[in-house]
Amino acid sequence: MRFAYLGRTSDEDAQDPSLSIPRQLVSCEAVVKPLGDTIVAHYWDIESGRKYLDVRGNGADGSRFNVSVPRDGGITDMIRDAATGRFDAVIVESIDRVSRMTADSTRVEQELERLGVALFAADEPMNTNATSILTRRVKQGIAEWYVRDLMEKSRRGMEESVRQG
Protein backbone atom coordinates (compact mmCIF):
# COMPACT_ATOMS: atom_id res chain seq x y z
CA MET A 1 0.00 0.00 0.00
CA ARG A 2 1.22 3.51 -0.80
CA PHE A 3 0.76 5.95 2.07
CA ALA A 4 0.92 9.71 2.30
CA TYR A 5 2.25 11.06 5.59
CA LEU A 6 0.30 13.99 7.05
CA GLY A 7 1.86 15.98 9.87
CA ARG A 8 1.15 19.23 11.66
CA THR A 9 2.79 21.17 14.41
CA SER A 10 2.37 24.58 15.93
CA ASP A 11 4.94 27.28 15.36
CA GLU A 12 8.16 27.78 17.27
CA ASP A 13 6.36 29.40 20.21
CA ALA A 14 4.61 26.17 21.12
CA GLN A 15 6.72 23.41 19.54
CA ASP A 16 9.96 22.94 17.64
CA PRO A 17 8.97 21.93 14.10
CA SER A 18 12.47 20.56 13.38
CA LEU A 19 11.81 17.95 16.07
CA SER A 20 8.04 17.49 15.91
CA ILE A 21 7.58 16.84 12.16
CA PRO A 22 10.33 14.17 11.96
CA ARG A 23 9.14 12.57 15.23
CA GLN A 24 5.62 12.28 13.82
CA LEU A 25 6.97 10.75 10.62
CA VAL A 26 9.00 8.16 12.58
CA SER A 27 5.83 7.17 14.48
CA CYS A 28 3.99 6.69 11.20
CA GLU A 29 6.84 4.74 9.59
CA ALA A 30 6.93 2.41 12.60
CA VAL A 31 3.38 1.34 11.74
CA VAL A 32 3.61 1.32 7.94
CA LYS A 33 6.96 -0.38 7.32
CA PRO A 34 6.28 -3.64 9.23
CA LEU A 35 3.23 -4.11 6.99
CA GLY A 36 5.48 -3.93 3.93
CA ASP A 37 3.94 -0.61 2.91
CA THR A 38 5.71 2.63 2.01
CA ILE A 39 5.26 6.35 2.49
CA VAL A 40 5.39 7.92 -0.97
CA ALA A 41 4.41 11.50 -0.18
CA HIS A 42 4.94 13.93 2.69
CA TYR A 43 2.43 16.64 3.57
CA TRP A 44 2.86 18.77 6.65
CA ASP A 45 2.09 22.18 8.03
CA ILE A 46 3.44 24.46 10.72
CA GLU A 47 0.29 26.11 11.97
CA SER A 48 -2.47 25.89 14.51
CA GLY A 49 -4.75 22.88 14.38
CA ARG A 50 -7.60 25.29 15.17
CA LYS A 51 -7.40 27.04 11.80
CA TYR A 52 -10.33 26.47 9.50
CA LEU A 53 -9.64 24.12 6.60
CA ASP A 54 -10.09 26.81 3.95
CA VAL A 55 -7.08 28.72 5.34
CA ARG A 56 -4.91 25.71 6.17
CA GLY A 57 -1.91 24.44 4.34
CA ASN A 58 0.06 27.61 3.79
CA GLY A 59 1.82 27.66 7.14
CA ALA A 60 5.06 25.88 6.42
CA ASP A 61 8.49 27.17 5.70
CA GLY A 62 10.54 24.17 6.64
CA SER A 63 13.81 25.87 5.76
CA ARG A 64 13.11 28.53 8.37
CA PHE A 65 12.96 25.80 11.01
CA ASN A 66 15.46 23.37 9.44
CA VAL A 67 12.83 20.63 9.07
CA SER A 68 14.54 17.63 7.47
CA VAL A 69 11.38 15.97 6.13
CA PRO A 70 10.58 16.65 2.46
CA ARG A 71 7.30 18.49 1.84
CA ASP A 72 4.92 17.84 -1.05
CA GLY A 73 2.56 20.46 0.34
CA GLY A 74 0.08 20.96 3.13
CA ILE A 75 -3.26 19.47 4.05
CA THR A 76 -5.15 21.06 1.15
CA ASP A 77 -2.51 19.77 -1.30
CA MET A 78 -2.85 16.30 0.23
CA ILE A 79 -6.61 16.30 -0.35
CA ARG A 80 -6.10 17.49 -3.94
CA ASP A 81 -3.45 14.84 -4.61
CA ALA A 82 -5.61 12.11 -3.09
CA ALA A 83 -7.88 12.46 -6.11
CA THR A 84 -4.98 11.68 -8.48
CA GLY A 85 -4.36 8.17 -7.17
CA ARG A 86 -0.83 9.05 -6.04
CA PHE A 87 -1.41 7.15 -2.79
CA ASP A 88 -3.88 4.63 -1.38
CA ALA A 89 -4.06 5.83 2.22
CA VAL A 90 -2.99 8.64 4.53
CA ILE A 91 -1.33 8.16 7.90
CA VAL A 92 -1.02 10.68 10.72
CA GLU A 93 0.61 10.20 14.10
CA SER A 94 -2.63 11.00 15.90
CA ILE A 95 -6.00 12.18 14.63
CA ASP A 96 -5.58 15.57 16.34
CA ARG A 97 -2.74 16.29 13.89
CA VAL A 98 -5.38 16.60 11.17
CA SER A 99 -7.27 19.23 13.14
CA ARG A 100 -8.13 20.14 16.71
CA MET A 101 -11.67 20.79 15.54
CA THR A 102 -13.79 17.63 15.34
CA ALA A 103 -15.90 18.79 12.41
CA ASP A 104 -12.88 19.66 10.26
CA SER A 105 -11.02 16.47 11.10
CA THR A 106 -14.08 14.42 10.21
CA ARG A 107 -14.58 16.45 7.02
CA VAL A 108 -11.06 15.56 5.86
CA GLU A 109 -11.65 11.91 6.71
CA GLN A 110 -14.93 11.87 4.76
CA GLU A 111 -13.43 13.64 1.74
CA LEU A 112 -10.61 11.09 1.61
CA GLU A 113 -13.11 8.27 1.99
CA ARG A 114 -15.14 9.69 -0.91
CA LEU A 115 -11.97 9.54 -3.00
CA GLY A 116 -11.32 5.94 -1.95
CA VAL A 117 -8.39 6.86 0.30
CA ALA A 118 -8.38 5.62 3.89
CA LEU A 119 -7.16 7.75 6.80
CA PHE A 120 -5.22 5.97 9.51
CA ALA A 121 -3.58 7.17 12.72
CA ALA A 122 -0.41 5.54 14.03
CA ASP A 123 -1.84 5.39 17.55
CA GLU A 124 -5.05 3.64 16.47
CA PRO A 125 -5.80 0.16 15.10
CA MET A 126 -5.10 -0.08 11.36
CA ASN A 127 -8.68 -0.79 10.37
CA THR A 128 -11.90 1.11 9.88
CA ASN A 129 -14.36 -1.00 11.82
CA ALA A 130 -17.08 0.48 14.01
CA THR A 131 -15.05 0.30 17.23
CA SER A 132 -12.06 2.05 15.63
CA ILE A 133 -14.30 4.84 14.34
CA LEU A 134 -15.90 5.26 17.78
CA THR A 135 -12.45 5.46 19.38
CA ARG A 136 -11.41 8.06 16.81
CA ARG A 137 -14.50 10.20 17.44
CA VAL A 138 -13.84 10.15 21.19
CA LYS A 139 -10.21 11.19 20.60
CA GLN A 140 -11.36 14.00 18.28
CA GLY A 141 -13.76 15.25 20.93
CA ILE A 142 -11.08 15.14 23.61
CA ALA A 143 -8.65 17.08 21.38
CA GLU A 144 -11.22 19.81 20.79
CA TRP A 145 -12.18 19.91 24.48
CA TYR A 146 -8.52 20.17 25.51
CA VAL A 147 -7.90 23.25 23.38
CA ARG A 148 -11.12 24.97 24.45
CA ASP A 149 -10.49 24.17 28.13
CA LEU A 150 -6.95 25.54 27.87
CA MET A 151 -8.22 28.73 26.23
CA GLU A 152 -10.83 29.24 28.96
CA LYS A 153 -8.28 28.71 31.75
CA SER A 154 -5.79 31.02 30.06
CA ARG A 155 -8.44 33.70 29.76
CA ARG A 156 -9.35 33.38 33.44
CA GLY A 157 -5.66 33.61 34.31
CA MET A 158 -5.32 36.84 32.33
CA GLU A 159 -8.44 38.26 33.99
CA GLU A 160 -7.01 37.45 37.42
CA SER A 161 -3.72 39.07 36.46
CA VAL A 162 -5.59 42.26 35.50
CA ARG A 163 -7.54 42.17 38.79
CA GLN A 164 -4.30 41.94 40.72
CA GLY A 165 -2.83 44.84 38.76
C-alpha positions in Angstrom: 0.0 0.0 0.0 1.2 3.5 -0.8 0.8 6.0 2.1 0.9 9.7 2.3 2.3 11.1 5.6 0.3 14.0 7.0 1.9 16.0 9.9 1.1 19.2 11.7 2.8 21.2 14.4 2.4 24.6 15.9 4.9 27.3 15.4 8.2 27.8 17.3 6.4 29.4 20.2 4.6 26.2 21.1 6.7 23.4 19.5 10.0 22.9 17.6 9.0 21.9 14.1 12.5 20.6 13.4 11.8 18.0 16.1 8.0 17.5 15.9 7.6 16.8 12.2 10.3 14.2 12.0 9.1 12.6 15.2 5.6 12.3 13.8 7.0 10.7 10.6 9.0 8.2 12.6 5.8 7.2 14.5 4.0 6.7 11.2 6.8 4.7 9.6 6.9 2.4 12.6 3.4 1.3 11.7 3.6 1.3 7.9 7.0 -0.4 7.3 6.3 -3.6 9.2 3.2 -4.1 7.0 5.5 -3.9 3.9 3.9 -0.6 2.9 5.7 2.6 2.0 5.3 6.3 2.5 5.4 7.9 -1.0 4.4 11.5 -0.2 4.9 13.9 2.7 2.4 16.6 3.6 2.9 18.8 6.6 2.1 22.2 8.0 3.4 24.5 10.7 0.3 26.1 12.0 -2.5 25.9 14.5 -4.7 22.9 14.4 -7.6 25.3 15.2 -7.4 27.0 11.8 -10.3 26.5 9.5 -9.6 24.1 6.6 -10.1 26.8 3.9 -7.1 28.7 5.3 -4.9 25.7 6.2 -1.9 24.4 4.3 0.1 27.6 3.8 1.8 27.7 7.1 5.1 25.9 6.4 8.5 27.2 5.7 10.5 24.2 6.6 13.8 25.9 5.8 13.1 28.5 8.4 13.0 25.8 11.0 15.5 23.4 9.4 12.8 20.6 9.1 14.5 17.6 7.5 11.4 16.0 6.1 10.6 16.7 2.5 7.3 18.5 1.8 4.9 17.8 -1.0 2.6 20.5 0.3 0.1 21.0 3.1 -3.3 19.5 4.1 -5.1 21.1 1.1 -2.5 19.8 -1.3 -2.9 16.3 0.2 -6.6 16.3 -0.3 -6.1 17.5 -3.9 -3.4 14.8 -4.6 -5.6 12.1 -3.1 -7.9 12.5 -6.1 -5.0 11.7 -8.5 -4.4 8.2 -7.2 -0.8 9.0 -6.0 -1.4 7.1 -2.8 -3.9 4.6 -1.4 -4.1 5.8 2.2 -3.0 8.6 4.5 -1.3 8.2 7.9 -1.0 10.7 10.7 0.6 10.2 14.1 -2.6 11.0 15.9 -6.0 12.2 14.6 -5.6 15.6 16.3 -2.7 16.3 13.9 -5.4 16.6 11.2 -7.3 19.2 13.1 -8.1 20.1 16.7 -11.7 20.8 15.5 -13.8 17.6 15.3 -15.9 18.8 12.4 -12.9 19.7 10.3 -11.0 16.5 11.1 -14.1 14.4 10.2 -14.6 16.5 7.0 -11.1 15.6 5.9 -11.6 11.9 6.7 -14.9 11.9 4.8 -13.4 13.6 1.7 -10.6 11.1 1.6 -13.1 8.3 2.0 -15.1 9.7 -0.9 -12.0 9.5 -3.0 -11.3 5.9 -1.9 -8.4 6.9 0.3 -8.4 5.6 3.9 -7.2 7.8 6.8 -5.2 6.0 9.5 -3.6 7.2 12.7 -0.4 5.5 14.0 -1.8 5.4 17.6 -5.1 3.6 16.5 -5.8 0.2 15.1 -5.1 -0.1 11.4 -8.7 -0.8 10.4 -11.9 1.1 9.9 -14.4 -1.0 11.8 -17.1 0.5 14.0 -15.0 0.3 17.2 -12.1 2.0 15.6 -14.3 4.8 14.3 -15.9 5.3 17.8 -12.4 5.5 19.4 -11.4 8.1 16.8 -14.5 10.2 17.4 -13.8 10.1 21.2 -10.2 11.2 20.6 -11.4 14.0 18.3 -13.8 15.2 20.9 -11.1 15.1 23.6 -8.7 17.1 21.4 -11.2 19.8 20.8 -12.2 19.9 24.5 -8.5 20.2 25.5 -7.9 23.3 23.4 -11.1 25.0 24.5 -10.5 24.2 28.1 -6.9 25.5 27.9 -8.2 28.7 26.2 -10.8 29.2 29.0 -8.3 28.7 31.7 -5.8 31.0 30.1 -8.4 33.7 29.8 -9.4 33.4 33.4 -5.7 33.6 34.3 -5.3 36.8 32.3 -8.4 38.3 34.0 -7.0 37.5 37.4 -3.7 39.1 36.5 -5.6 42.3 35.5 -7.5 42.2 38.8 -4.3 41.9 40.7 -2.8 44.8 38.8 
